[in-house]
Structures are given as C-alpha cells and as structure tokens.
Amino acid sequence: MFPGDHDRLRRMSMVEEGSVKRINMAHLCIVGSHAVNGVARIHSDILKATIFKDFYEFEPHKFQNKTNGITPRRWLVLCNPGLAEIIAERIGEDYISDLDQLRKLLAHVNDEGFIRDVAKVKQENKLKFAAYLEKEYKVKINPNSLFDIQVKRIHEYKRQLLNCLHVITYYNRIKKDPNKQFVPRTVMIGGKVRAGGWGRMGAGGGMCHG
C-alpha cells in the first residue's frame, strides 16, 4: 500500500528499532485485534488522527467508537432505589430502558415537592452511608456535611494527588481563619492500583473529614 515509505514501516513495526529491541505491545494489539476503539468520540478521533494514524490509514475499518455509558438498572435502580422510585412517580418506569425519557424531568425542575423528595432521598442515603462506615470501619463522619467523593483507579492522570493537595489547601484555610464560616465537607478518596500505577500498593483508599 505504501511502497518505499520506510519511515512508515519503522513507525508501524511491532519490534521497536532501538539499541534494545522490544516488542511494541500497542502495535501488537492493533495487528492482532478485530477492532480498535476509544472510550468516547473524542478519544477515538485522537487515535485515528495522531497516536495510531498510520494504522488507521492502513486498516480504517478496524477503528470504531464505543462511548462509555452507565447501566441505569445497576447504577440507579439497584444502587439508589429511593431516587429511582421518586423519578418513576413523576415520569413512569420507561426511563429504565430508555434514558432519553429523563428529559421529562425538566418539567419538574421548579417543582418544590420534587426538589424536597430528592433532598430527602439524598440525606437518607448519606445517613445510611455514615452508619455503614461507623459499623464496618469505626469511622464517624458528619452526615450533614458535603460529601466530596473521588473513586477512580489510582493513577497520575486521574489526579488524586491534585485532589489531596486541594484538601490540604482547605485545611490550611481553616487553620488560618478558624472563625470564618466554612461548609462542612467530608472528603473520601478510593480506588484500586494497577501494576503500572503508583507502585505495587494493592487496593487503597483514604478519607478525611472536617
């Protein structure tokens, strides 16, 4: 397809041409896979336009897009039955299999009764979570505080370290002016560590509250 293009051949080689020859695992995966995709349209476009441009030009049919989404039955109906119930009371249960139905909630954004119901469910969930933490981990938190939660794989680009520095900044502000009114905040950080992340730490998590 590209006769005489030796630079392209070098760029696409499954063996990196350096002083120590190594297998390029990304190239090997592309060659051996039926399809390649990003996790959102923007990522898929970046793969095609920059990182794997040579491979895209060679086999464009391989490159697809699979946008990450959520499973409403799991992340709403199962995990938050209280919220799922008050939504169903307003717009019916069809939203469970058709998320576009949630647009019907726009008609209720100024409904004081609906707003109260959502706030009630949210507070009940916070109380349940606070009770669980105290029972299982002997940690007491303020259920009336703002819950600031980050649960992602521990990795530099997820910016947990930046989040920790943010928490330290909050703490220093309180120490500097303890009489100033602050919104009570409970910060929770958790996530698993992969082999290429921040060392071999296994699973980890952290919490601070104030």
Phi, psi and omega in degrees: 000327183230066184299135177080357181272079185290329177297319178297317179301318179294316182295327185265359183299141176282347176249117180292130185270079177234188179298326173246117183283126180233152174282128175275105187294325179296315179295320179298318180297317182296315181297321186270358185260153176285324183210155178232135179213155170269176182262003174200161183304317182297322179292318179298320179293323178296318178302316184286326186271334186230286192301312182241037183303317181299318181290326177295318179292333180280316181223071185299332182294341181286334190269121183232182174230134175229097182287126177297138177220197179237158174259106185304323181299327182272310190273353177234300185296317182278315186278333184224067184299329179297313179293318179301323182291316182288333174292315181298325179297329182271319189235005182087180186261001183295339182297338183299324179253359180215090186298338178300338179297338181297342177299337179297338179292343178302333179287350184245009185296336179252011179281108185300325179296317179294318179299318178296318180297318179296316180297322180295315179297318180299315181292321177299319179295321179294321178296318178297317181293318179298319179294321179296315180298320181292320181290313188274328187236002179057034178246125179258130177233164180272109182291349177268000178277167174283124178273116181249101191240132172231113177236103180214163174303133182290114183198153184304316187282351172278347171066036174296325179297318177298322178297317179298319178296326177296318179297317179298322178297315176303314182300315181295325178296319179294317179297323183290323183220075185295343181272352180286146180282123177238147173287121177303135186222132174248118183258128178234128180233128180209158177166160178271156180251127178269168187302325182268010182272230183270064176079181182269079186257354185071217179266146182211164177193167180208163180207142169214150182214151181190000000 
